Amino acid sequence: MSRRTLVLGGGPAGVAAARTAARMGAQAVLIDSGRLGGVSTNSGVLPARVLAHTARLKRESGQLGVYGLRATEAELDWPAALRRLFNVVEALHARKEIAEEARKLGVDIHENVGETRFMSPTTIGLANGTTVEGDAAIVCVGGRSRSIRLPGAELAIIPNDIWRMKAMPRSIAIVGTGHTGCQIASILAHFGTEVHMIDLKARIMPQEDELLSVVMVKEFAARGIRIRSGIDSIDGLSTGMSGGTVLHYKEAGESRSIKTDAILLCVGWIGNADRIGLEELGVEIARSYIKVDKYLRTNVPKLYAAGDVTGQMMLVSGATHEGHVAAVNAVTDAGTKNTRIHWFLPAASQIRNTVRSGCVNSNAATPEPIMKPLSCGARI
């Protein structure tokens, strides 16, 4: 058994891995360059959920008269909404006590250590020059928003930048119509922002059942969200003559443009497999994701990976499951043969009214073991 197990990354996968290893009697070491909790708690899922709830309350305040309640529709106070968002993040940290609970299990925690790098498959170097050694290691460094190479791409923002805005944009163009793009579009539309959505794909939320896309388009149109699907290309961004940002694209063979206060890129999620020394170790990486087998082993002995960085199941529930599986196999050197297969994993995107779809995609030719999340309930 690998008695000392290193875990790099303190998000859902990393925390689950460290706790599982400790429960198995291993000496678990959890390392994170920043604060434990990962993107989901600190800057991604949780902040989005808080703003989604704010948007829902604002929408419902406009219906009070229907139920015989005399009141005007709520007005957004953006600075106050942001304060609430950050207060919820802090409250969740206090409630979950991520570090404290892990320490109770005997996990040795190193957080806010700055840049980290693998010196060997079982040795991690910290920014202060010290190294941490173990018998096995699990990479749980998560992912980040994908950027695209375009002229003027530096003028665009990414989802995490929304929570840092000092003022709500009057208008915004969202490039990408997947889950993240649709969720943010819905939130901002409720806040009164003029929203444009644009994508090369033929329909919004293309990974979902086609019927769900049809319903979403109708709902969004009713809210004034303008959608341009199936365009030819996105050609670049530029600064407007009188302010704002201009998005240049081609549609039906013609060059066109949209000028808005902001351009938001929601064009995918890539793994953080770069800049931590994995290439020098010979770890196989494809399209930014670490390649793993069904036991979450990399091609390098004693080195495992779990969570978003594998590109397998980029959801909190999936990452938590993978962290547990990777830890069991790392501690036992895969002796238990635990696998990471996600036979069933429901997913939900909070957008507004609840729309339910079956757990088998009607676009699929034949039913197969479920290896990806299927929408079993989404708020639009």
N, C-alpha and C positions, 0 to 999 in steps of 0.2 A: 504494500500500500504506500501511496505518496503521502507522507505524514505532514509535509509543509507545502501548502498550496497557495500560490500567488494569484490574486484576481486583480486585473487592471481595468478600472472603470466602475464607478459607484452608482450606476443607474439600476433599473429593475433587474436586469440580468446579473450584474455584478453583485448586488446585495444578496440576491437569491443564492448565487453560487457560493459566496463567502459563508452565509449562514448555514447552508447545507453541508459544506465541508466541515465547519466547526461542529455541527451536530453529529457528524460521523466520527468525530474524534481527531480530525486533522488539525494542524496548526494553520489556521486561515489568516492570510494577510490581504487586506483590501486597500487598494491604492487608487486615488483619484486626483487628477490635476487640479480640480476645483472642488465644489461642494457636493456632497453625496446627494443622491436623488435623481441625477441625470436630467436630460432635457425634458422628460415627461412631467417632472415636478417643478423644475426651476424656470423653464422658459418655453415649454411647448404645450403639451396636452392640458395641464391644469390651468394656465392662463387663458387658453382658448375656451375652456369650459366656463370659467368665471365670466368672460365677456359674453359668451353665448347666453348665459343666464340673465345677464344685464339686458341684453337685447330682447330676450323673451318677456321680461317684466315690462319693458318699454312698450312692446307691441300690445301686451295684454292690457296695459293701462288705457289704451285707446278704445277698448271694448267695454269699459266700465258702464257707460251709458246704456248699453244694450241690456244690462242686468239691473237697471234702475239706480245706479250709483252716480251721483253728481260729482264729477271731477274732470279736470282737463288732462290731456295726455301728458305723460311724464316727459321732461326735457333732459337730454343728456348733459351731464357735467363730466367732461372727459377727465380732467385731473382727479376728480373724486373717484371716478370709475377705476382709474389706474391705482389709486391708493388702496381701494378695496381689493383689487387684483393682488397686489403685493402683500397685503395683510393676510389674504387667504393662503398664499404660498407659505408665509411664515407660520401661520397657524397650523397648516398641514405638517410642516417640518416639526413643530413642537408636539403635535399629536402623535405622529408616527414614530418620533424619536429614533430615526434610522440608525444613527451612529450608536446611540445608547443601547438600543436593543441588540445590535450586533456585538457590542462589547460585552454584554451580559453573557453571550454565548462563547466568549473568549476570542473573538475576532480582533486581530491587531489592525487598527485603522490608521491610514496615512492619507488625509485629505488636504486639499489646497496646497499640493506639493509643487505645482507648476509643471513644466514640460517633463515628460517621462519618455523612456526609450528602452527597448529590449537590448541588452548587451549579449544575452544568450537566450535559448529557449526557456530557461528557468531563472534568469537574472534580469532585474529591472533597475535601470539607473534613474535617479531622481535629479531634479534641477540643481539641488545643492551639492551635487557631486557624490553623494552616498549611493550605495547599491543595496538592493534587497534580493536575497537568494532563496530559492525553494526547490522542491523536488518535481513540481509540475506547475504550469501556469495556465490561466484562462483569460483570454482577451475578450473584454466586454466594453469596448470603448464607444459603442453606439454609432450614431450617424449625424448628418447635418443636411441642411437644405442644399439641393443641387443648384449650381449656377450654369449659365449657358454663355458660350463665347459669342458675343455680339458687339458691334461697334456701339460704344456708349453704355455697355452693360453695368458699369460702375454707378450709373444714375438710378438703377433699380433698387428696390428693397426686397427683403425676404420676410417670411412670416414673423420671425422673432422681433423684427424691427417695429412691428405694429405696436407692441407694448412700450416702445421707447419714444413714440411720437408725442410731441408736446401739444399738438392740436389734431383733431380729427380732419382728414382730407375731405374737401368738398366733393372731389371726384377721384376715382381710381380705376386703373385698368389692370386686371388680373390675368397674367399669362399662365394658363394651366387650369383645367376644369376637373381635376380629380377631387378626392375627399377634402384635402386641405383648402384648395381654391374655392370650392363650393361652400365650405363652412365659413370662411372669412367673408365671402361675398354676401352670405346671408346675414351675418352679424353687422357688417358695415351698412348694408341696405336698411336694416332696421334703425340704425343710428342716423340715417338721413343722407348718407353718402351716395352720390351717383356712381353706380357700379357697371363696368364693362368687363366682360369675360371673353377671352380669345384663346383658341387652341387649334393646332393642326389636326387633331383627332376629329373624327366625324361626329361624335356625340359626347356630351358631358358624362363624367363618371363612367368611362368606357369599360372599366374592369367589373362593373356591376351588371345585373340583368338589364336588358334593354328597356323593359317596361319602367323600371325605376328612373332611367334617364328621361323617358318621355314625361313622366309625372313631374320630375324636377324642373324640366324646361318650362312647363305650364305654370308651376308655382313661382318660378323666378320671373317669368314674364309678367305675372300679375303684380309682382312687387317692383317692376320697373327695371329689373336687371337685364342688361342687353348682352346677348350671347352671340358670338361669331365662331361657329365650329367649322372644321374642315377647310381652314384657310390654306394658302399655298406655302407661305413662309413668313417668318419674323425676321426682319432685315436689320433692325437696330433701334437705338434710342438716341434722342437728342434733347437739348434744353430748348424750351419754347422761347420765342422772341420776347414775350411779356411774362415770363415765368412758367412754372409747370414743367412737365416732361412730355415729350412726344414719342409715341410708339409707332414705328414704321413697319408695315407688313404688306404682303401681297395676297389678294383674294380674287379668284376668278381671272387671274392673269393681269390684274390691274394693281398698281402701287397705291396704297392708301395709308392713312395715319389717324391716330387718336391722340388728342392732347388732354391730359388730366393732371391733377395735382401730384399724383404718385403712380408709379408702375410697380406692381408686386409680382415677383416670380414665384410660382408654385409649380415647379417643373420636376419634382421628384426628390428623393431622399437617398443620399449616398453614404457608404460606410466610411468611418474614420480610420481606415486601415493604413493610411499614409502617415509619414512623419514620426513613426514610433519604432523604426528599426526593423520591421518585419521583412522588408525586401532583402536586407543584408543577410537575414537568416535563411533565405530561400523559401519563405512561406508563399504558397500559391495564392495569388489575389487576382480576381477577375471582375472587371467593371467596378472597382473600388471595394468589393466584398471579399472577405476571406473564405476560401473554399474549404468546406468541412465534409466529413463523411456522416453517416447516420448516427454515429456516436459523438459527433461534434469534435472529432479530432482533426487537426490540420495535417498537412503532409509532413510536418516536422514532429518527431517524437516528443512526448511530454508537453506539447503545446495544444491547447484547445481554444475554441472560440464560441461565443453565444450572443444572442441578441441581434440588434440591428446590423452590426458589423458583418454578419453572415449573409444578410440579404434574404433570409428565409421567411421570417414571419415578423414583420415590423410593427408589432403591437405590444403593449405592456404585458398583457397576459401571455403572449407567446414568448417574450423575452424572459419572463419569470420562469416559465416552464423550461426553457432551454438552459437557463442558469443552473437550475436544479439538476438537470440531466448531465450537463458538462461537469459539475462538481462531483457527482457520484462517480462518473467515469474517470475523472482526473485523480480522485483519491484512491480509487481501486485499479488505476491503470487500465480502464475499460473492462475490468474483470467481470463486472455485473452485466455488461452488454445492454445498458439502458440506451434507448434510441430517442430521437427528438421528434418523431413523426407527430404532426398535429392532426389527429383524425377528425376532430371537430372543434372549431374555434369561432364562435359567433363574434361579429363585429358590429359596431354602431357608429354612425356619424351624426353629431348633433347639429341639425340645421333648423328645423322648426316642427311642424306637425309630424306625428308618428306615422311612418309608412312602413309596412311590414312586407317582407318578401320571404319566399321559402328558403330552405337551407340547401337547395340544389339549384344551380344557375340554369335557367331554361335555355341559355345559349349553348350549353354544353351538349355535345352529340350523345354521349353516354355517361351515366353516373360513374364517378370514380371516388376513391378515398379522398377526403377533403384535405388538401395540402395548402390551402390558402383561406383567408377569412372570407366568409360570405355574409352579406348583410341580412341580419334577421331582425332588424329594427333600426330605423334611422329617423332622426328628427330633421324635418325640413321646415 
